[in-house]
Amino acid sequence: MLLWLLILHTGYSQTITPNKKVIVITTDGLRWEDVFNGLDTAILNKKAFQHADSTATAINFGGTTSEERRKKLMPFFWSTIVEKGQIHGNRNKGSFVDNSNPYWFSYPGYSEILTGQVDTAVNSNEYKPNPNTNFFEYLNTLPFYKNKVIAFGAWDAFKRILNEKRSGFPVINGNHVDSALPKDPQMKLLASLIEESYQPFGKDETLDVFIKYQSLHYLKTKKPNAMYISFGETDELAHAGNYPEYLKAANRFDAFLKEIYNFINTDPEYKGKTVILITTDHGRGDLIKSQWTSHGQKVKDSHQIWYAMLGSGVDSLGEITINEQVFQKELIHKVAKIINVSFESIKSK
Ligand SMILES: [Zn+2]
């Protein structure tokens, strides 16, 4: 009777109640060129982009073929994800993934991912709290996800991008420590480290390692049903022109994915019930045509991105080698489809 009333009331019937867990993970400005081809020797060989341990990096991530190099750089991507999930964006093989927004920098990119549409008014990293509702905010209105939604961002802007005040779920940001963190005996030391350590990217962005341990701990102890995690070092180190450290950040990101997946794959609450989307906010240039260190409208091709999916309901397609054109704003709707919900962002005043 109640269900019937619900159908009458909402005008549509939802035969399957959403009950899949959702994890979206991003790393800022990681180039598709490096994801699919691994270490770029031409960049590494330029003196300007070499740093103290360039040689060691070359040995760690070097190889004669793209396949060999990318597997060294991102071993989890090119073993588990390629076997069990799907990886899109290798333009050399016909898979095109792009920003739909015309700006090719962070706030517009994250807004496009998380709201599943483009608002061209969102045109600055300093933009006000996002007037567009996001996917996680929508999930937080559904019974299965209610008060089981969380976001962790290395960069301070996520409180605005996800409009924490309006959206009603916690957004743990940058160098700030979640007030609950020091109260947890296991996390007390981490809270002190965040507060007391050197902040190489300034007060607005923390090291990925702090986001890693906070989010993993939260996942294992609080068991959220929807979670967003954002890493930032790949962008910071590329802007700094430090190719070896940029590669090492990509390698650590991959290791983090492995850790998340290993937990999900062994925990009965998550195993077989979780869908994971992995992507980036924007691309970068390359060595020949523009600047690999930078991005934005003035940097040719920096709208070129990639994404991967893994988990329950995700077809094992591996590396996509058929012709396709996917836009960033479509990604969250692919997740929505798998968990059997329909989301549309609404613009508030
Ligand atoms: Zn950037």
Boltz pocket constraint, residues with backbone or C-beta under 6 A from the ligand:
constraints:
  - pocket:
      binder: B
      contacts: [[A, 29], [A, 106], [A, 235], [A, 236], [A, 239], [A, 295]]
      max_distance: 6.0
